[in-house]
Amino acid sequence: MTRRRSWVVQPEHKNLSPFRFLCRVLAEANPALLKQALRDGQVTVDGSHDALNRPLRPGSLVELELSPALLDHVGRRPRDFAVTLLYQDAAVLVVDKPAGLAVVAERRRDRNTVIDVLPAAVAMDPLTGVRPRVVHRLDKHTSGALLLARSRPAKQALTQAFVERRIHKEYLALVRGAPREDEQEIDAPIGPDRRHALCMRVDAARGKEAVTRLFVERRFDGYTLLRAEPLTGRTHQIRVHLAHIGFPVLGDALYGGRPRILLSEIKPGYRAKPGRAEKPLLERQALHCRLIEFDSPASGARQAVSAPLARDLELLLKQLERYRLR
C-alpha cells in the first residue's frame, strides 16, 4: 500500500475541518492518529500547510502522508484481528473485542467487523445458518467484553433487558489529572453535536437522559484510573461525560484527550535512543469494557463475564505503577 493518500473535496464535505474530513474518508483509522498526523505536518491542503485551520472548499486537494502506525491501521484486514471467546451458551456469545475492530461497519469503507472474525466454531448456527447478531456496541477503538445474540428471540430479550437496565457493564478509563471525589454520578443529557458530525455533546435542552457512575480505582501522580458504570446507553457516553467534567479519556482526540501517550511523559529522566523516534505507549482511547453482567435468555441464570485488560493498557498501567505510583 502506498504511503501517500489523496482526496478531492466533494460538495458534501464543504466547510468540514481537515481533521473531520479525514475522519470521514478514513473511517477505519484511529482519530488520535489522524490528529497527530496534522500536528506532525503530514497533511496538506492544495499543497500547503497554511489552510489546515480553515474550513475545506469543494475541489481542494487533501493529501496525507501515512505514518507507520496509520499505515497499519488502514491496511489491516479482518483476518489480522483475533477475537477471543469469553462465554457462550445456546442464546448468547461474549467476546473480547480488540481495539481497532468495528462492531458494525462504519460507513462502507470499514471492512473489519466483529462478526467477520468470530471463531469458526461459533460464527454461524449449523442448523439455521444464522450468524450472531449485535445487541450493543463498543466504540471501534475501545476494547473489552461484547455481548452478541445467537438468534432473533435472544436479541429481542437482551435488547429489552438493556431498555429495562437489567444489564450491567463496567469500564476502566484512564484519565490525566485527579478527580476530587472517589465516587460521583454524572447525570447530564447527551445529544448530537451539531457543529461536528462525528461527535456527541452534553445538551440539557435537546439531549437524551444519560447517567454514568464513576469510582476511583487507582490514583497515580498526574493520572487516575476510573471505573465507569453507565446506567444508560448513549453514543460515546463515558467519553462525553468524562470530557464534560474536565477529565477526557487519555488518547481520545475527539473529546479533548491527548492523541497519544509517550513513556517520556511518564518516566523521569527519560532518554531517547539516538536516531530512533519514540514509540508511543498508547495510540487510542484508554477505555476498556472489563465486565458485562446479564440474564441469559437460554437459562435465565445471571452471568457475569469479564474481559482481561488489553495489552496496551496493561503495559501503560505497569509504567504508571513503576514511575508514577503515589
Contacts in CASP RR format, 6 or more apart in sequence:
PFRMAT RR
TARGET T0000
AUTHOR 0000-0000-0000
METHOD contacts of the structure
MODEL  1
MTRRRSWVVQPEHKNLSPFRFLCRVLAEANPALLKQALRDGQVTVDGSHD
ALNRPLRPGSLVELELSPALLDHVGRRPRDFAVTLLYQDAAVLVVDKPAG
LAVVAERRRDRNTVIDVLPAAVAMDPLTGVRPRVVHRLDKHTSGALLLAR
SRPAKQALTQAFVERRIHKEYLALVRGAPREDEQEIDAPIGPDRRHALCM
RVDAARGKEAVTRLFVERRFDGYTLLRAEPLTGRTHQIRVHLAHIGFPVL
GDALYGGRPRILLSEIKPGYRAKPGRAEKPLLERQALHCRLIEFDSPASG
ARQAVSAPLARDLELLLKQLERYRLR
1 66 0 8 1.000
1 71 0 8 1.000
1 74 0 8 1.000
1 75 0 8 1.000
2 66 0 8 1.000
3 65 0 8 1.000
3 66 0 8 1.000
3 71 0 8 1.000
4 63 0 8 1.000
4 64 0 8 1.000
4 65 0 8 1.000
4 66 0 8 1.000
5 26 0 8 1.000
5 63 0 8 1.000
5 64 0 8 1.000
5 66 0 8 1.000
5 74 0 8 1.000
6 61 0 8 1.000
6 62 0 8 1.000
6 63 0 8 1.000
6 64 0 8 1.000
7 21 0 8 1.000
7 25 0 8 1.000
7 61 0 8 1.000
7 62 0 8 1.000
8 59 0 8 1.000
8 60 0 8 1.000
8 61 0 8 1.000
8 62 0 8 1.000
9 21 0 8 1.000
9 56 0 8 1.000
9 57 0 8 1.000
9 58 0 8 1.000
9 59 0 8 1.000
9 60 0 8 1.000
9 61 0 8 1.000
9 62 0 8 1.000
10 58 0 8 1.000
10 59 0 8 1.000
11 58 0 8 1.000
13 21 0 8 1.000
13 24 0 8 1.000
13 56 0 8 1.000
13 58 0 8 1.000
14 55 0 8 1.000
14 56 0 8 1.000
14 57 0 8 1.000
14 58 0 8 1.000
15 55 0 8 1.000
15 56 0 8 1.000
16 24 0 8 1.000
16 55 0 8 1.000
16 56 0 8 1.000
17 53 0 8 1.000
17 55 0 8 1.000
17 56 0 8 1.000
18 38 0 8 1.000
18 43 0 8 1.000
18 45 0 8 1.000
18 51 0 8 1.000
18 52 0 8 1.000
18 56 0 8 1.000
18 62 0 8 1.000
19 31 0 8 1.000
19 34 0 8 1.000
19 35 0 8 1.000
19 38 0 8 1.000
20 196 0 8 1.000
20 197 0 8 1.000
20 198 0 8 1.000
21 56 0 8 1.000
21 62 0 8 1.000
22 29 0 8 1.000
22 34 0 8 1.000
22 37 0 8 1.000
22 38 0 8 1.000
22 43 0 8 1.000
22 62 0 8 1.000
22 64 0 8 1.000
23 29 0 8 1.000
23 31 0 8 1.000
23 34 0 8 1.000
23 198 0 8 1.000
24 107 0 8 1.000
24 197 0 8 1.000
24 198 0 8 1.000
25 109 0 8 1.000
26 34 0 8 1.000
26 64 0 8 1.000
26 74 0 8 1.000
26 109 0 8 1.000
27 106 0 8 1.000
27 107 0 8 1.000
27 109 0 8 1.000
27 110 0 8 1.000
28 73 0 8 1.000
28 74 0 8 1.000
28 75 0 8 1.000
28 76 0 8 1.000
28 102 0 8 1.000
28 106 0 8 1.000
28 109 0 8 1.000
28 110 0 8 1.000
28 111 0 8 1.000
28 112 0 8 1.000
29 70 0 8 1.000
29 73 0 8 1.000
29 74 0 8 1.000
30 73 0 8 1.000
30 100 0 8 1.000
30 141 0 8 1.000
30 283 0 8 1.000
30 284 0 8 1.000
31 141 0 8 1.000
31 198 0 8 1.000
31 253 0 8 1.000
31 254 0 8 1.000
31 259 0 8 1.000
32 141 0 8 1.000
32 251 0 8 1.000
32 252 0 8 1.000
32 253 0 8 1.000
32 259 0 8 1.000
32 260 0 8 1.000
32 283 0 8 1.000
32 284 0 8 1.000
32 285 0 8 1.000
33 67 0 8 1.000
33 69 0 8 1.000
33 70 0 8 1.000
33 73 0 8 1.000
33 259 0 8 1.000
33 260 0 8 1.000
33 283 0 8 1.000
34 70 0 8 1.000
34 253 0 8 1.000
35 253 0 8 1.000
35 259 0 8 1.000
36 67 0 8 1.000
36 253 0 8 1.000
36 259 0 8 1.000
36 260 0 8 1.000
36 283 0 8 1.000
37 43 0 8 1.000
37 64 0 8 1.000
37 65 0 8 1.000
37 67 0 8 1.000
37 70 0 8 1.000
38 52 0 8 1.000
39 259 0 8 1.000
40 67 0 8 1.000
41 49 0 8 1.000
42 64 0 8 1.000
42 65 0 8 1.000
42 66 0 8 1.000
42 67 0 8 1.000
43 49 0 8 1.000
43 52 0 8 1.000
43 62 0 8 1.000
43 63 0 8 1.000
43 64 0 8 1.000
43 65 0 8 1.000
44 62 0 8 1.000
44 63 0 8 1.000
45 51 0 8 1.000
45 52 0 8 1.000
45 56 0 8 1.000
45 60 0 8 1.000
45 61 0 8 1.000
45 62 0 8 1.000
45 63 0 8 1.000
46 60 0 8 1.000
46 61 0 8 1.000
47 61 0 8 1.000
47 63 0 8 1.000
51 60 0 8 1.000
56 62 0 8 1.000
64 70 0 8 1.000
66 74 0 8 1.000
69 280 0 8 1.000
69 283 0 8 1.000
73 100 0 8 1.000
76 112 0 8 1.000
77 111 0 8 1.000
77 112 0 8 1.000
78 111 0 8 1.000
78 112 0 8 1.000
78 113 0 8 1.000
78 116 0 8 1.000
78 117 0 8 1.000
79 117 0 8 1.000
81 98 0 8 1.000
81 100 0 8 1.000
81 101 0 8 1.000
81 112 0 8 1.000
81 117 0 8 1.000
82 98 0 8 1.000
82 117 0 8 1.000
83 95 0 8 1.000
83 96 0 8 1.000
83 97 0 8 1.000
83 98 0 8 1.000
83 101 0 8 1.000
83 114 0 8 1.000
83 117 0 8 1.000
83 118 0 8 1.000
83 119 0 8 1.000
84 95 0 8 1.000
84 96 0 8 1.000
85 93 0 8 1.000
85 94 0 8 1.000
85 95 0 8 1.000
85 96 0 8 1.000
85 119 0 8 1.000
85 122 0 8 1.000
86 94 0 8 1.000
86 95 0 8 1.000
86 96 0 8 1.000
86 145 0 8 1.000
86 305 0 8 1.000
86 306 0 8 1.000
86 307 0 8 1.000
87 93 0 8 1.000
87 94 0 8 1.000
87 303 0 8 1.000
87 305 0 8 1.000
88 94 0 8 1.000
88 122 0 8 1.000
89 296 0 8 1.000
89 298 0 8 1.000
89 299 0 8 1.000
90 150 0 8 1.000
90 298 0 8 1.000
91 149 0 8 1.000
91 150 0 8 1.000
91 151 0 8 1.000
91 154 0 8 1.000
91 157 0 8 1.000
91 296 0 8 1.000
91 297 0 8 1.000
91 298 0 8 1.000
92 147 0 8 1.000
92 148 0 8 1.000
92 149 0 8 1.000
92 150 0 8 1.000
92 154 0 8 1.000
92 158 0 8 1.000
92 294 0 8 1.000
92 296 0 8 1.000
92 297 0 8 1.000
92 298 0 8 1.000
93 118 0 8 1.000
93 122 0 8 1.000
93 132 0 8 1.000
93 147 0 8 1.000
93 148 0 8 1.000
93 150 0 8 1.000
94 145 0 8 1.000
94 146 0 8 1.000
94 147 0 8 1.000
94 148 0 8 1.000
94 292 0 8 1.000
94 303 0 8 1.000
94 305 0 8 1.000
95 114 0 8 1.000
95 118 0 8 1.000
95 145 0 8 1.000
95 146 0 8 1.000
95 148 0 8 1.000
96 143 0 8 1.000
96 144 0 8 1.000
96 145 0 8 1.000
96 146 0 8 1.000
96 307 0 8 1.000
96 308 0 8 1.000
97 103 0 8 1.000
97 114 0 8 1.000
97 138 0 8 1.000
97 142 0 8 1.000
97 143 0 8 1.000
97 144 0 8 1.000
97 145 0 8 1.000
97 146 0 8 1.000
98 143 0 8 1.000
98 310 0 8 1.000
99 140 0 8 1.000
99 141 0 8 1.000
99 142 0 8 1.000
99 143 0 8 1.000
99 284 0 8 1.000
99 310 0 8 1.000
99 312 0 8 1.000
100 112 0 8 1.000
100 140 0 8 1.000
100 141 0 8 1.000
100 284 0 8 1.000
101 112 0 8 1.000
101 113 0 8 1.000
101 114 0 8 1.000
101 117 0 8 1.000
101 140 0 8 1.000
102 110 0 8 1.000
102 112 0 8 1.000
102 113 0 8 1.000
102 114 0 8 1.000
102 140 0 8 1.000
103 113 0 8 1.000
103 114 0 8 1.000
103 134 0 8 1.000
103 137 0 8 1.000
103 138 0 8 1.000
103 140 0 8 1.000
103 146 0 8 1.000
104 113 0 8 1.000
104 134 0 8 1.000
104 137 0 8 1.000
105 111 0 8 1.000
105 113 0 8 1.000
106 140 0 8 1.000
114 134 0 8 1.000
114 146 0 8 1.000
114 148 0 8 1.000
115 123 0 8 1.000
115 131 0 8 1.000
115 132 0 8 1.000
115 134 0 8 1.000
115 148 0 8 1.000
118 131 0 8 1.000
118 132 0 8 1.000
122 132 0 8 1.000
122 150 0 8 1.000
123 131 0 8 1.000
123 132 0 8 1.000
124 130 0 8 1.000
124 131 0 8 1.000
125 131 0 8 1.000
125 150 0 8 1.000
125 151 0 8 1.000
128 151 0 8 1.000
130 150 0 8 1.000
130 151 0 8 1.000
130 152 0 8 1.000
132 148 0 8 1.000
132 149 0 8 1.000
132 150 0 8 1.000
133 148 0 8 1.000
133 149 0 8 1.000
133 150 0 8 1.000
133 151 0 8 1.000
133 152 0 8 1.000
133 154 0 8 1.000
133 155 0 8 1.000
134 148 0 8 1.000
134 149 0 8 1.000
135 147 0 8 1.000
135 148 0 8 1.000
135 149 0 8 1.000
135 155 0 8 1.000
135 158 0 8 1.000
135 159 0 8 1.000
135 162 0 8 1.000
136 146 0 8 1.000
136 147 0 8 1.000
136 162 0 8 1.000
136 167 0 8 1.000
136 233 0 8 1.000
138 144 0 8 1.000
138 146 0 8 1.000
138 289 0 8 1.000
139 236 0 8 1.000
139 239 0 8 1.000
139 285 0 8 1.000
139 287 0 8 1.000
141 284 0 8 1.000
141 285 0 8 1.000
141 287 0 8 1.000
142 171 0 8 1.000
142 285 0 8 1.000
142 287 0 8 1.000
142 288 0 8 1.000
142 289 0 8 1.000
143 287 0 8 1.000
143 288 0 8 1.000
143 289 0 8 1.000
143 307 0 8 1.000
143 310 0 8 1.000
143 313 0 8 1.000
144 288 0 8 1.000
144 289 0 8 1.000
144 290 0 8 1.000
144 307 0 8 1.000
144 310 0 8 1.000
145 169 0 8 1.000
145 289 0 8 1.000
145 290 0 8 1.000
145 291 0 8 1.000
145 292 0 8 1.000
145 305 0 8 1.000
145 306 0 8 1.000
145 307 0 8 1.000
146 289 0 8 1.000
146 292 0 8 1.000
147 158 0 8 1.000
147 167 0 8 1.000
147 292 0 8 1.000
147 294 0 8 1.000
149 155 0 8 1.000
149 157 0 8 1.000
149 158 0 8 1.000
149 297 0 8 1.000
153 297 0 8 1.000
154 297 0 8 1.000
154 298 0 8 1.000
157 297 0 8 1.000
158 167 0 8 1.000
158 294 0 8 1.000
158 297 0 8 1.000
161 167 0 8 1.000
161 294 0 8 1.000
161 295 0 8 1.000
162 233 0 8 1.000
165 231 0 8 1.000
165 232 0 8 1.000
166 294 0 8 1.000
166 295 0 8 1.000
167 292 0 8 1.000
167 293 0 8 1.000
167 294 0 8 1.000
168 229 0 8 1.000
168 291 0 8 1.000
168 292 0 8 1.000
168 293 0 8 1.000
168 294 0 8 1.000
169 229 0 8 1.000
169 230 0 8 1.000
169 289 0 8 1.000
169 291 0 8 1.000
169 292 0 8 1.000
169 293 0 8 1.000
170 227 0 8 1.000
170 228 0 8 1.000
170 229 0 8 1.000
170 289 0 8 1.000
170 290 0 8 1.000
170 291 0 8 1.000
170 292 0 8 1.000
171 227 0 8 1.000
171 228 0 8 1.000
171 229 0 8 1.000
171 230 0 8 1.000
171 238 0 8 1.000
171 287 0 8 1.000
171 288 0 8 1.000
171 289 0 8 1.000
171 290 0 8 1.000
172 217 0 8 1.000
172 225 0 8 1.000
172 226 0 8 1.000
172 227 0 8 1.000
172 228 0 8 1.000
172 287 0 8 1.000
172 288 0 8 1.000
172 290 0 8 1.000
172 309 0 8 1.000
172 313 0 8 1.000
173 225 0 8 1.000
173 226 0 8 1.000
173 227 0 8 1.000
173 228 0 8 1.000
173 238 0 8 1.000
173 242 0 8 1.000
173 249 0 8 1.000
173 286 0 8 1.000
173 287 0 8 1.000
173 288 0 8 1.000
174 223 0 8 1.000
174 224 0 8 1.000
174 225 0 8 1.000
174 226 0 8 1.000
174 249 0 8 1.000
174 250 0 8 1.000
174 286 0 8 1.000
174 313 0 8 1.000
174 316 0 8 1.000
174 317 0 8 1.000
175 223 0 8 1.000
175 224 0 8 1.000
175 226 0 8 1.000
175 242 0 8 1.000
175 247 0 8 1.000
175 248 0 8 1.000
175 249 0 8 1.000
175 250 0 8 1.000
175 286 0 8 1.000
176 222 0 8 1.000
176 223 0 8 1.000
176 247 0 8 1.000
176 248 0 8 1.000
176 250 0 8 1.000
176 257 0 8 1.000
176 258 0 8 1.000
177 222 0 8 1.000
177 223 0 8 1.000
177 224 0 8 1.000
177 247 0 8 1.000
178 219 0 8 1.000
178 222 0 8 1.000
178 224 0 8 1.000
179 214 0 8 1.000
179 216 0 8 1.000
179 224 0 8 1.000
179 226 0 8 1.000
179 245 0 8 1.000
179 247 0 8 1.000
181 216 0 8 1.000
182 215 0 8 1.000
182 216 0 8 1.000
183 213 0 8 1.000
183 214 0 8 1.000
183 215 0 8 1.000
183 216 0 8 1.000
184 213 0 8 1.000
184 214 0 8 1.000
184 245 0 8 1.000
185 211 0 8 1.000
185 212 0 8 1.000
185 213 0 8 1.000
185 214 0 8 1.000
186 210 0 8 1.000
186 211 0 8 1.000
186 212 0 8 1.000
186 213 0 8 1.000
186 214 0 8 1.000
186 241 0 8 1.000
186 244 0 8 1.000
186 245 0 8 1.000
187 209 0 8 1.000
187 210 0 8 1.000
187 211 0 8 1.000
188 202 0 8 1.000
188 204 0 8 1.000
188 210 0 8 1.000
188 241 0 8 1.000
188 244 0 8 1.000
189 202 0 8 1.000
189 203 0 8 1.000
189 204 0 8 1.000
189 206 0 8 1.000
189 207 0 8 1.000
189 208 0 8 1.000
189 209 0 8 1.000
189 210 0 8 1.000
190 200 0 8 1.000
190 201 0 8 1.000
190 202 0 8 1.000
190 203 0 8 1.000
190 207 0 8 1.000
190 208 0 8 1.000
190 210 0 8 1.000
190 234 0 8 1.000
190 235 0 8 1.000
190 236 0 8 1.000
190 237 0 8 1.000
190 240 0 8 1.000
190 241 0 8 1.000
191 200 0 8 1.000
191 201 0 8 1.000
191 202 0 8 1.000
191 203 0 8 1.000
191 206 0 8 1.000
191 207 0 8 1.000
191 208 0 8 1.000
191 234 0 8 1.000
192 199 0 8 1.000
192 200 0 8 1.000
192 201 0 8 1.000
192 203 0 8 1.000
193 199 0 8 1.000
193 200 0 8 1.000
193 201 0 8 1.000
198 254 0 8 1.000
199 236 0 8 1.000
199 254 0 8 1.000
199 255 0 8 1.000
200 234 0 8 1.000
200 235 0 8 1.000
200 236 0 8 1.000
200 237 0 8 1.000
200 240 0 8 1.000
201 240 0 8 1.000
202 240 0 8 1.000
202 241 0 8 1.000
202 244 0 8 1.000
208 232 0 8 1.000
208 234 0 8 1.000
209 232 0 8 1.000
210 230 0 8 1.000
210 232 0 8 1.000
210 233 0 8 1.000
210 234 0 8 1.000
210 237 0 8 1.000
210 240 0 8 1.000
210 241 0 8 1.000
211 230 0 8 1.000
211 231 0 8 1.000
211 232 0 8 1.000
212 228 0 8 1.000
212 229 0 8 1.000
212 230 0 8 1.000
212 231 0 8 1.000
212 232 0 8 1.000
212 237 0 8 1.000
212 238 0 8 1.000
212 241 0 8 1.000
213 228 0 8 1.000
213 229 0 8 1.000
213 231 0 8 1.000
214 226 0 8 1.000
214 227 0 8 1.000
214 228 0 8 1.000
214 229 0 8 1.000
214 242 0 8 1.000
215 226 0 8 1.000
215 227 0 8 1.000
215 228 0 8 1.000
215 229 0 8 1.000
216 224 0 8 1.000
216 225 0 8 1.000
216 226 0 8 1.000
216 227 0 8 1.000
217 225 0 8 1.000
217 226 0 8 1.000
217 227 0 8 1.000
218 224 0 8 1.000
218 225 0 8 1.000
218 317 0 8 1.000
219 225 0 8 1.000
219 326 0 8 1.000
220 320 0 8 1.000
220 321 0 8 1.000
220 324 0 8 1.000
220 325 0 8 1.000
220 326 0 8 1.000
221 324 0 8 1.000
221 325 0 8 1.000
221 326 0 8 1.000
222 324 0 8 1.000
223 250 0 8 1.000
223 320 0 8 1.000
223 324 0 8 1.000
224 247 0 8 1.000
225 317 0 8 1.000
226 242 0 8 1.000
226 247 0 8 1.000
228 238 0 8 1.000
228 241 0 8 1.000
228 242 0 8 1.000
230 237 0 8 1.000
230 238 0 8 1.000
234 240 0 8 1.000
236 254 0 8 1.000
236 255 0 8 1.000
238 249 0 8 1.000
238 287 0 8 1.000
239 248 0 8 1.000
239 249 0 8 1.000
239 252 0 8 1.000
239 254 0 8 1.000
239 255 0 8 1.000
239 285 0 8 1.000
239 287 0 8 1.000
240 255 0 8 1.000
242 248 0 8 1.000
242 249 0 8 1.000
242 255 0 8 1.000
243 249 0 8 1.000
243 252 0 8 1.000
243 255 0 8 1.000
243 256 0 8 1.000
243 257 0 8 1.000
248 255 0 8 1.000
248 256 0 8 1.000
248 257 0 8 1.000
249 255 0 8 1.000
249 257 0 8 1.000
249 285 0 8 1.000
249 286 0 8 1.000
249 287 0 8 1.000
250 257 0 8 1.000
250 258 0 8 1.000
250 261 0 8 1.000
250 282 0 8 1.000
250 285 0 8 1.000
250 286 0 8 1.000
251 257 0 8 1.000
251 258 0 8 1.000
251 259 0 8 1.000
251 260 0 8 1.000
251 261 0 8 1.000
251 282 0 8 1.000
251 283 0 8 1.000
251 284 0 8 1.000
251 285 0 8 1.000
251 286 0 8 1.000
252 285 0 8 1.000
252 286 0 8 1.000
252 287 0 8 1.000
253 259 0 8 1.000
259 283 0 8 1.000
260 280 0 8 1.000
260 282 0 8 1.000
260 283 0 8 1.000
261 280 0 8 1.000
261 281 0 8 1.000
261 282 0 8 1.000
261 286 0 8 1.000
261 316 0 8 1.000
262 278 0 8 1.000
262 280 0 8 1.000
262 281 0 8 1.000
263 270 0 8 1.000
263 278 0 8 1.000
263 281 0 8 1.000
263 319 0 8 1.000
264 270 0 8 1.000
264 272 0 8 1.000
264 278 0 8 1.000
266 281 0 8 1.000
266 319 0 8 1.000
266 320 0 8 1.000
266 323 0 8 1.000
266 324 0 8 1.000
267 319 0 8 1.000
267 323 0 8 1.000
268 323 0 8 1.000
272 278 0 8 1.000
281 312 0 8 1.000
281 315 0 8 1.000
281 316 0 8 1.000
281 319 0 8 1.000
282 312 0 8 1.000
282 313 0 8 1.000
282 316 0 8 1.000
284 312 0 8 1.000
286 313 0 8 1.000
286 316 0 8 1.000
288 307 0 8 1.000
288 309 0 8 1.000
288 310 0 8 1.000
288 313 0 8 1.000
289 307 0 8 1.000
290 306 0 8 1.000
290 307 0 8 1.000
290 309 0 8 1.000
291 304 0 8 1.000
291 305 0 8 1.000
291 306 0 8 1.000
291 307 0 8 1.000
292 304 0 8 1.000
292 305 0 8 1.000
293 302 0 8 1.000
293 303 0 8 1.000
293 304 0 8 1.000
293 305 0 8 1.000
294 302 0 8 1.000
294 303 0 8 1.000
295 301 0 8 1.000
295 302 0 8 1.000
295 303 0 8 1.000
296 303 0 8 1.000
309 317 0 8 1.000
END
